[in-house]
């Protein structure tokens, strides 16, 4: 253990407390690893058992409260030290409806109230945990809830949303606007008759909804929900409890739990799986956090100066490589799966976690259900305080089978950098063709793939296409519509539509996992704000009137999804199949990409599918193999049922800023 990690330990040893329970360690690696059941509150009507892992504690008390906020503890109970740093006590009687907090003394210093690390339920603002009977939170039919079937991660189409953004607009016709329950309301529509809410998701055809942070976070005051507040939620407070501001009653602990379950069940019944955005890489603050008030120093990394490391860019970074932090992450995701029936996880700044931890997460979830998805950001805001060779970065993805990472290279080659730039392929700039091919092949080795300066990093980092997330827009950075408007302000709305359609064609014909940002399919904008994490609803909310205004864009994206789901050639799922069947055609000019899916890959009903992407301002003629082809996408329109005509091979004309898709 390096000296930088011993500062907190040395401080604890210097306190010189004579308590029989005092424990000092020379290294974080020496801390005991508790291997029993990690339950901090185990309720029954006869008694409740409280437990807390606090190996450096001199003394631990559990304080009982009548309310989740305000008032003094009506009872204070000393806990007893047990093996491997676990403290526990059993309190007789029925405590259902009561609240509690732990207080840990390290040396002579009491650390302050904390709901603990593994709180299942909390009061308003999450400062105290709650004693609940979790079975009483199950909605009717919960035990019969089943996740929709999924044969392969290649079959996924992911849709990222923020709860308020998606449903807060009054035009949506949704009653529980900005709440978990918004996603349980069927039959909602605009005054113009356009479907909204969960019906919109079904109409679009996505298979997975990726919810931006839905655990209990710090930045929204749940006691003042009448005051306009907004945050993305990347400031974790309690990891294993739903966020109270998205419930109809943040004061009653059972409400947020039940409503989250109702949301998951409704999405499952609609055929949609649920991915949670999880942020284990940092906490909203160190001082006063659940980690720091329980085992000071242990859960965080320090930099070379002995100060909190900041690989997250948020003031701290957690130490996933330490045994109990690793176990905490694994236990937490498994809890969300078992208790809330969650179907997948998106790891924020996954590159801050070590490879061994992410492999442990994959292994634990495989034991429950191997179709549970794991994806994440294969980078960090700043270099983490672990060796890059040990970090879950994109360059190390081949060591992480069954885990996917976002391809910012594909995004940057398609439209340009997330926050600024002059636009790339779809905006008419040449030199990004290899970056597009890289993304279309799902980031795997391919004989025609050549490294290119248009994108950073190695030419290949994905072992399989299901490790590669294809996207052009997400919550971070300018959404695609804002980017096009900023990059090409003099373009017409029809030109912006054309470029957006071309972009989404590339995303949805990529062999990687396609990912859409909520509202892009109706040309949602955020008024040019690339980082509106705490901006108003006026900036962030999806304007559902745009679905009518841009109905052709919605229909185009919807049909792309229908085509992808109907034709396995677009989602082969294995690198060997991509190399065998995917062939890139030579182009006469720049800013044109064409590929051919030879034969009938994976038993597809279409043969020799050919996709041509023309980002130029003029039509181009592309040479394709001879034969008769049925066109299904041309001139920014798609017709999968009747087709858009027949053409003969040889020279094929492709309209400006459009895609041509045809098959034999």
C-alpha positions in Angstrom: 0.0 0.0 0.0 1.4 3.4 -1.0 2.0 6.1 1.6 -0.7 8.3 0.1 -3.3 5.7 1.2 -2.0 5.6 4.8 -2.9 9.2 5.8 -6.3 8.4 7.2 -5.0 5.2 8.8 -2.2 7.0 10.5 -4.6 9.6 11.9 -6.7 6.9 13.3 -3.8 5.2 14.9 -2.5 8.5 16.4 -5.7 8.9 18.3 -4.5 6.4 20.9 -7.9 5.3 22.1 -7.8 2.5 24.7 -11.2 1.0 23.8 -11.3 -2.7 23.4 -13.1 -2.3 20.1 -10.6 0.0 18.6 -9.0 -1.3 15.4 -6.1 0.1 13.5 -4.6 -1.2 10.3 -1.4 -0.5 8.4 -3.1 -0.8 5.0 -6.6 -0.6 3.5 -5.8 -4.1 2.2 -5.7 -5.2 5.8 -9.3 -4.2 6.5 -11.4 -7.3 7.2 -13.7 -8.5 4.4 -17.1 -9.5 5.8 -18.4 -12.5 3.9 -21.8 -13.1 5.6 -25.1 -11.7 4.5 -24.8 -7.9 4.2 -28.1 -6.7 5.6 -28.2 -3.5 7.7 -31.9 -3.8 8.5 -33.7 -7.0 8.8 -37.4 -6.5 9.8 -39.9 -8.8 11.4 -43.0 -7.9 13.4 -41.3 -9.4 16.5 -37.9 -7.7 16.2 -35.6 -5.8 13.9 -31.9 -6.6 13.6 -29.6 -3.8 12.7 -26.0 -4.3 11.4 -23.2 -2.1 10.1 -19.8 -2.9 8.7 -17.5 -0.4 10.5 -14.1 -2.1 11.2 -12.4 1.0 12.5 -15.2 2.0 14.9 -14.6 2.4 18.6 -18.4 2.4 19.2 -21.6 2.3 17.1 -25.1 3.3 18.0 -28.4 3.0 16.2 -30.8 5.9 16.8 -34.5 5.4 16.4 -36.8 8.2 15.2 -40.5 8.7 14.8 -40.2 10.7 11.6 -37.9 10.8 8.6 -37.0 14.4 9.3 -36.9 16.6 12.4 -37.3 15.7 16.0 -34.8 13.9 18.3 -34.2 10.2 18.6 -36.6 8.6 21.0 -34.2 5.7 21.6 -30.5 5.1 21.3 -29.2 1.6 21.2 -25.5 0.5 21.5 -24.4 -2.1 18.9 -22.1 -5.0 19.6 -18.8 -5.6 17.7 -18.8 -8.9 15.8 -16.5 -10.7 13.4 -14.9 -9.1 10.4 -15.8 -5.5 11.4 -19.6 -6.1 11.6 -21.5 -4.5 14.4 -25.1 -5.6 15.2 -28.0 -5.4 17.6 -31.5 -6.7 17.7 -34.3 -4.4 18.9 -37.4 -6.2 20.1 -40.9 -5.1 19.1 -42.6 -4.0 15.9 -40.6 -1.1 14.5 -42.4 -0.9 11.2 -42.9 2.8 10.3 -40.0 4.0 12.4 -36.9 5.6 11.1 -33.3 5.0 12.1 -29.7 6.2 11.7 -26.3 4.9 12.7 -23.6 6.9 14.4 -20.1 5.6 14.4 -17.3 6.7 16.8 -13.8 6.4 15.4 -11.3 7.1 18.2 -12.9 9.9 20.1 -14.9 11.4 17.3 -18.5 10.6 16.5 -18.9 10.8 12.7 -22.6 11.9 12.6 -25.9 10.3 11.6 -25.9 8.1 8.5 -28.7 5.9 7.1 -25.9 3.3 6.5 -24.5 1.9 3.3 -27.2 -0.5 2.4 -30.4 1.4 3.3 -33.5 -0.1 1.6 -35.8 2.7 2.4 -35.4 6.3 3.5 -37.4 9.3 4.7 -37.6 12.6 2.9 -34.2 13.7 1.5 -32.6 10.4 2.5 -31.0 11.5 5.8 -32.6 8.7 7.8 -33.3 5.1 6.8 -36.8 3.6 7.4 -38.0 0.3 8.8 -40.2 -1.2 6.2 -41.6 -4.6 5.3 -40.4 -4.8 1.7 -43.1 -7.2 0.7 -45.7 -4.6 1.5 -44.3 -2.5 -1.2 -45.0 -5.0 -4.0 -47.8 -3.8 -6.3 -50.5 -6.3 -7.3 -49.1 -8.8 -9.8 -45.5 -8.1 -8.9 -44.7 -11.7 -8.2 -45.9 -12.6 -11.7 -43.8 -9.8 -13.4 -41.3 -11.2 -16.0 -38.8 -9.3 -18.0 -39.4 -9.4 -21.8 -37.5 -12.1 -23.7 -34.1 -11.2 -25.1 -32.1 -13.7 -27.2 -29.0 -11.6 -27.7 -27.7 -8.2 -26.7 -27.5 -7.6 -30.5 -31.3 -7.4 -30.5 -31.3 -4.3 -28.3 -32.4 -0.8 -29.2 -31.7 1.5 -26.3 -33.6 4.7 -25.5 -32.1 7.1 -22.9 -34.4 9.3 -20.9 -34.6 11.6 -17.9 -37.9 11.2 -16.0 -38.8 15.0 -16.0 -37.7 15.6 -19.6 -39.9 12.8 -20.9 -43.2 13.6 -19.2 -43.2 17.1 -17.7 -44.5 18.9 -20.8 -48.2 19.7 -20.2 -48.9 18.9 -23.9 -48.0 15.3 -23.2 -51.4 14.6 -21.6 -49.7 12.7 -18.8 -51.1 13.2 -15.3 -48.1 12.1 -13.2 -45.7 14.5 -15.0 -42.0 14.1 -14.1 -42.8 11.0 -11.9 -42.1 7.3 -12.0 -45.8 6.8 -12.6 -45.7 8.7 -15.8 -44.4 5.5 -17.4 -47.4 3.6 -16.2 -50.0 5.7 -18.0 -51.4 4.2 -21.2 -53.5 6.1 -23.7 -51.8 9.5 -23.3 -51.5 11.8 -26.3 -51.2 15.4 -27.4 -54.2 17.5 -28.3 -53.2 16.7 -31.9 -53.6 13.0 -31.2 -49.9 12.0 -31.2 -49.1 9.2 -28.8 -46.9 10.2 -25.8 -45.4 8.4 -22.8 -45.2 4.6 -22.8 -47.4 4.4 -25.9 -44.8 6.5 -27.7 -42.1 4.1 -26.7 -44.1 1.1 -28.0 -44.9 3.0 -31.2 -41.2 3.8 -31.7 -40.3 0.1 -31.1 -37.3 0.4 -28.7 -36.5 -2.6 -26.6 -34.8 -1.0 -23.6 -35.4 2.3 -21.7 -32.3 3.6 -20.0 -33.3 5.7 -17.1 -31.0 8.5 -16.1 -30.2 8.4 -12.3 -33.2 7.1 -10.4 -31.6 6.3 -7.1 -31.7 8.7 -4.2 -29.5 11.7 -5.1 -28.6 14.9 -3.3 -29.3 17.9 -5.5 -33.1 18.1 -5.3 -34.7 19.1 -2.0 -37.6 16.7 -1.7 -39.3 19.0 0.9 -39.7 21.8 -1.6 -41.0 20.2 -4.7 -43.4 23.1 -5.2 -40.2 25.1 -6.1 -38.8 24.6 -9.6 -35.8 22.3 -9.3 -34.0 20.2 -11.8 -30.9 18.0 -11.9 -29.7 15.0 -13.8 -28.9 13.2 -10.5 -25.2 12.3 -10.9 -24.7 13.2 -7.2 -25.4 9.9 -5.4 -26.6 9.9 -1.8 -28.3 6.5 -1.1 -27.5 3.9 -3.8 -30.2 1.3 -3.0 -33.3 3.5 -2.8 -35.3 5.2 -5.5 -35.2 9.0 -5.8 -38.0 10.7 -3.8 -38.7 13.6 -6.1 -39.9 11.2 -8.8 -42.5 9.7 -6.4 -45.8 11.2 -5.5 -44.9 11.3 -1.8 -41.2 11.5 -0.7 -42.2 11.5 3.0 -43.7 8.0 3.0 -40.8 5.5 2.3 -42.9 2.8 0.8 -44.4 5.1 -1.9 -41.2 5.7 -3.9 -40.4 1.9 -3.8 -43.9 0.8 -4.9 -44.1 3.4 -7.7 -40.7 2.4 -9.1 -41.9 -1.2 -9.2 -45.2 -0.1 -10.8 -43.1 1.7 -13.5 -40.9 -1.4 -14.1 -43.9 -3.7 -14.3 -45.7 -1.4 -16.8 -42.7 -1.2 -19.0 -42.3 -5.0 -18.9 -45.9 -5.4 -19.9 -45.3 -3.1 -22.8 -42.4 -5.4 -23.9 -39.7 -3.0 -22.8 -36.8 -3.7 -20.5 -35.4 -1.3 -18.0 -31.7 -0.1 -17.7 -30.6 1.9 -14.7 -27.9 4.6 -15.0 -25.7 3.9 -11.9 -23.0 6.2 -10.5 -20.8 4.1 -8.2 -17.6 6.0 -9.2 -18.2 9.0 -6.9 -20.6 10.5 -4.3 -22.1 13.9 -4.2 -19.5 14.8 -1.5 -17.1 13.0 0.8 -17.8 14.9 4.0 -21.0 13.6 5.4 -21.4 10.8 2.8 -22.6 7.4 3.8 -19.2 6.0 3.1 -17.2 8.6 5.0 -19.4 8.5 8.1 -19.2 4.7 8.3 -15.5 3.8 7.5 -13.6 7.1 7.0 -11.1 7.0 4.2 -11.7 3.4 3.1 -14.1 3.9 0.2 -12.2 6.7 -1.6 -8.9 7.1 -3.4 -6.3 9.7 -2.7 -4.0 11.3 -5.2 -0.2 11.7 -4.9 -0.6 14.7 -2.6 -2.8 12.7 -0.2 -5.9 14.7 -1.3 -9.1 13.2 -2.6 -8.6 11.9 -6.2 -10.9 13.5 -8.8 -11.1 11.1 -11.7 -14.8 11.8 -11.8 -14.5 15.5 -12.1 -16.9 15.8 -9.2 -14.5 16.1 -6.3 -13.8 12.5 -5.5 -13.5 8.9 -6.8 -14.4 5.7 -5.1 -12.0 2.8 -4.7 -13.6 -0.1 -6.5 -10.5 -2.2 -6.1 -10.9 -2.4 -2.3 -12.7 -5.6 -1.4 -15.7 -4.2 0.4 -16.3 -1.4 -2.1 -16.2 -4.0 -4.8 -18.7 -6.1 -2.8 -20.9 -3.1 -2.3 -21.2 -2.5 -6.0 -21.9 -6.1 -6.7 -24.4 -6.4 -3.9 -26.1 -3.2 -5.0 -26.7 -4.2 -8.7 -28.0 -7.6 -7.6 -30.4 -5.9 -5.2 -31.9 -3.8 -7.9 -32.3 -6.9 -10.1 -33.9 -9.0 -7.4 -36.0 -6.4 -5.6 -36.9 -4.1 -8.5 -36.6 -6.5 -11.5 -34.2 -4.1 -13.3 -32.9 -5.6 -16.5 -29.6 -3.8 -17.0 -27.1 -1.1 -15.9 -25.3 1.8 -17.5 -22.1 2.5 -15.5 -21.3 6.2 -15.4 -17.5 6.8 -15.9 -16.9 3.0 -16.0 -13.2 3.7 -16.7 -12.8 4.7 -13.0 -13.7 1.1 -11.9 -11.1 -1.6 -12.1 -11.5 -4.5 -14.5 -11.8 -7.1 -11.7 -14.8 -5.3 -10.2 -16.6 -5.1 -13.5 -16.0 -8.8 -14.2 -17.3 -9.6 -10.7 -20.5 -7.6 -11.6 -20.9 -9.5 -14.8 -20.4 -12.8 -13.0 -22.9 -12.1 -10.3 -25.6 -11.0 -12.8 -24.9 -14.0 -15.0 -25.8 -16.1 -12.0 -29.2 -14.4 -11.9 -29.9 -14.0 -15.6 -27.2 -13.7 -18.3 -29.5 -11.5 -20.4 -29.1 -8.7 -17.9 -27.2 -5.9 -19.8 -24.1 -4.1 -18.7 -22.8 -1.0 -20.6 -20.9 2.0 -19.6 -18.6 4.9 -20.4 -15.2 3.5 -21.2 -13.4 6.5 -19.9 -12.9 8.8 -16.9 -13.2 12.6 -16.6 -9.5 12.7 -15.4 -7.0 9.8 -15.1 -8.0 7.6 -12.2 -5.7 6.7 -9.3 -5.2 3.2 -10.5 -3.1 1.9 -13.4 -4.8 2.4 -16.8 -4.0 -1.3 -17.5 -6.3 -2.2 -14.6 -9.1 0.2 -15.5 -12.4 -0.7 -17.3 -11.5 1.6 -20.2 -12.4 1.1 -23.9 -8.9 -0.1 -24.7 -9.4 -3.0 -22.2 -12.8 -4.1 -23.3 -11.5 -7.4 -24.6 -10.9 -8.3 -21.0 -14.5 -7.6 -20.3 -16.7 -10.0 -22.2 -20.4 -9.4 -21.9 -19.9 -5.7 -21.1 -20.4 -2.8 -23.7 -18.9 0.6 -24.0 -20.0 3.8 -25.8 -18.1 4.6 -29.0 -17.4 8.4 -29.0 -15.3 7.7 -32.0 -18.3 6.7 -34.1 -20.3 9.7 -32.7 -17.5 12.1 -33.5 -17.0 10.7 -37.0 -20.7 10.9 -37.7 -21.6 14.4 -36.5 -18.7 15.8 -34.6 -17.6 16.2 -31.0 -20.2 16.2 -28.3 -19.8 19.8 -27.2 -18.2 21.7 -30.0 -16.8 21.4 -33.4 -17.4 22.2 -37.0 -19.3 19.0 -37.9 -18.0 15.9 -39.6 -19.4 13.3 -42.0 -23.1 14.2 -42.1 -22.2 17.9 -42.2 -20.2 17.4 -45.4 -16.6 17.3 -44.1 -14.5 14.6 -45.7 -11.8 12.5 -44.0 -14.1 10.7 -41.6 -15.0 7.7 -43.7 -12.9 5.2 -41.8 -14.4 6.3 -38.6 -17.9 5.6 -40.0 -16.8 2.1 -41.2 -15.3 1.4 -37.8 -18.7 2.1 -36.2 -20.8 0.3 -38.8 -18.7 -2.8 -38.2 -19.4 -2.6 -34.5 -15.8 -1.7 -33.6 -14.5 -5.2 -34.3 -11.5 -6.3 -36.3 -12.3 -6.3 -40.0 -10.0 -6.9 -43.0 -11.1 -3.6 -44.6 -10.8 -1.5 -41.4 -7.9 0.8 -41.4 -6.8 3.1 -38.6 -7.6 6.7 -39.3 -6.8 10.0 -37.7 -10.5 10.9 -37.7 -11.0 9.2 -34.4 -8.9 8.7 -31.3 -7.6 5.5 -29.8 -7.0 2.2 -31.5 -8.9 1.2 -34.7 -10.4 -1.8 -32.8 -11.3 -2.2 -29.2 -14.4 -4.3 -29.2 -14.0 -8.1 -29.1 -17.6 -8.5 -30.2 -20.1 -6.0 -31.8 -22.3 -6.4 -28.7 -19.5 -4.6 -26.7 -19.9 -1.6 -28.9 -22.6 1.1 -28.3 -23.4 3.0 -31.5 -24.8 6.5 -30.8 -24.8 10.0 -32.2 -26.4 11.8 -29.2 -26.9 11.3 -25.5 -27.7 13.5 -22.4 -24.0 14.7 -22.4 -23.2 17.3 -24.9 -25.3 18.9 -27.6 -28.2 16.7 -28.7 -28.1 16.0 -32.4 -30.6 18.7 -33.4 -28.8 21.4 -31.4 -25.5 20.3 -32.9 -26.7 20.5 -36.4 -28.2 24.0 -35.8 -25.0 25.3 -34.2 -22.7 23.7 -36.8 -24.8 24.7 -39.9 -26.9 27.7 -38.7 -27.8 28.7 -42.3 -29.2 25.3 -43.2 -33.0 25.0 -43.6 -35.1 22.8 -41.3 -35.4 20.3 -44.2 -31.6 20.1 -44.5 -31.3 19.5 -40.7 -33.9 16.8 -41.0 -32.0 15.2 -43.8 -28.8 15.1 -41.8 -30.5 13.7 -38.8 -32.1 11.0 -40.8 -28.7 10.1 -42.4 -27.2 10.0 -38.9 -29.8 7.7 -37.4 -29.5 5.4 -40.5 -25.9 4.9 -39.7 -26.6 4.2 -36.0 -29.5 1.8 -36.7 -27.6 -0.2 -39.4 -24.5 -0.5 -37.3 -23.6 -4.0 -36.0 -23.1 -2.4 -32.6 -25.9 -1.9 -30.0 -27.9 1.2 -31.3 -28.6 3.9 -28.7 -31.0 6.8 -29.1 -31.4 9.9 -26.9 -35.0 10.6 -25.9 -36.6 13.1 -28.3 -34.0 12.9 -31.1 -36.6 11.0 -33.1 -38.8 14.1 -33.1 -35.9 16.6 -33.4 -35.9 17.7 -29.7 -33.6 20.6 -28.9 -32.3 22.1 -25.7 -31.8 25.6 -27.0 -28.1 25.0 -27.7 -27.3 24.0 -24.1 -24.8 21.1 -24.1 -24.7 20.7 -20.3 -28.2 21.5 -18.9 -27.7 19.2 -15.8 -29.4 21.8 -13.6 -31.2 24.0 -16.2 -34.9 24.5 -16.2 -37.7 22.4 -17.6 -38.0 25.0 -20.3 -34.6 24.0 -21.6 -34.8 20.2 -20.9 -38.4 19.1 -21.4 -39.3 17.3 -24.6 -41.8 19.5 -26.5 -44.3 16.9 -27.6 -45.7 19.2 -30.3 -42.5 18.5 -32.2 -43.8 15.0 -32.9 -46.5 16.5 -35.2 -44.1 19.1 -36.6 -41.4 16.4 -37.4 -43.6 13.4 -37.9 -41.6 12.4 -41.0 -38.5 12.1 -38.9 -40.3 10.0 -36.3 -41.7 7.7 -39.0 -38.3 7.3 -40.6 -36.6 6.3 -37.3 -39.4 4.1 -36.4 -39.2 2.2 -39.7 -35.4 1.9 -39.3 -36.1 0.1 -36.0 -38.7 -2.1 -37.6 -36.2 -3.0 -40.3 -33.4 -3.8 -37.8 -35.7 -6.0 -35.7 -37.0 -7.8 -38.7 -33.6 -8.5 -40.3 -30.9 -10.3 -38.4 -28.3 -9.3 -40.9 -28.2 -5.9 -39.3 -27.5 -7.4 -35.9 -25.3 -10.5 -36.4 -23.9 -10.2 -32.9 -20.6 -12.0 -33.5 -17.3 -10.6 -34.8 -16.6 -13.6 -37.0 -20.0 -13.2 -38.8 -19.3 -9.5 -39.3 -16.0 -10.3 -40.9 -17.5 -13.0 -43.0 -20.6 -11.2 -44.3 -19.9 -7.4 -44.2 -18.1 -5.9 -47.2 -17.4 -2.2 -47.7 -17.6 -1.1 -51.3 -15.1 1.3 -52.9 -16.5 4.8 -53.4 -15.6 7.2 -56.2 -15.7 10.3 -54.0 -15.4 11.2 -50.3 -18.3 11.6 -47.9 -20.0 8.5 -49.3 -20.0 5.1 -47.5 -21.4 1.9 -48.8 -21.5 -1.6 -47.4 -23.0 -4.9 -48.5 -24.2 -7.8 -46.2 -23.4 -10.7 -48.5 -25.7 -13.5 -49.0 -28.3 -14.1 -46.3 -26.5 -13.7 -43.0 -28.2 -15.4 -40.0 -30.9 -16.8 -42.3 -32.2 -13.3 -43.3 -35.1 -13.2 -45.7 -33.3 -10.4 -47.6 -30.3 -11.2 -49.7 -27.3 -9.1 -50.4 -28.5 -6.1 -48.4 -26.8 -2.9 -49.6 -26.6 0.3 -47.7 -25.3 3.6 -49.1 -24.8 6.7 -47.1 -24.3 9.9 -49.1 -23.5 13.0 -47.1 -22.6 15.1 -50.1 -24.6 18.1 -51.3 -25.1 16.5 -54.7 -26.3 13.1 -55.9 -23.6 10.4 -56.5 -23.4 7.3 -58.6 -22.2 4.3 -56.9 -21.2 1.0 -58.5 -22.8 -2.1 -56.9 -22.7 -5.7 -58.0 -25.1 -6.7 -60.8 -28.6 -8.0 -60.2 -32.1 -6.8 -59.5 -32.6 -5.0 -56.2 -35.7 -3.9 -54.4 -35.3 -0.5 -52.8 -36.8 0.0 -49.3 -35.1 3.4 -48.4 -34.5 6.2 -50.8 -34.9 10.0 -50.9 -35.2 10.1 -47.0 -38.3 7.8 -47.1 -38.7 4.2 -46.0 -41.3 1.7 -47.2 -40.6 -1.8 -46.0 -44.0 -3.2 -47.0 -44.4 -2.1 -50.6 -40.8 -1.0 -51.4 -39.8 2.1 -53.3 -39.2 0.5 -56.7 -36.7 -1.9 -58.4 -33.3 -1.0 -59.7 -30.6 -2.9 -61.6 -27.0 -3.3 -60.3 -24.2 -1.4 -61.9 -24.3 2.4 -61.4 -26.9 3.4 -58.8 -27.8 7.0 -58.1 -28.1 8.2 -54.5 -29.7 11.5 -53.7 -27.9 14.2 -51.7 -27.8 13.8 -47.9 -29.6 10.6 -47.9 -29.4 6.9 -47.5 -30.2 4.2 -50.1 -31.1 0.7 -48.7 -31.9 -2.1 -51.1 -31.8 -5.9 -51.2 -32.1 -8.8 -53.6 
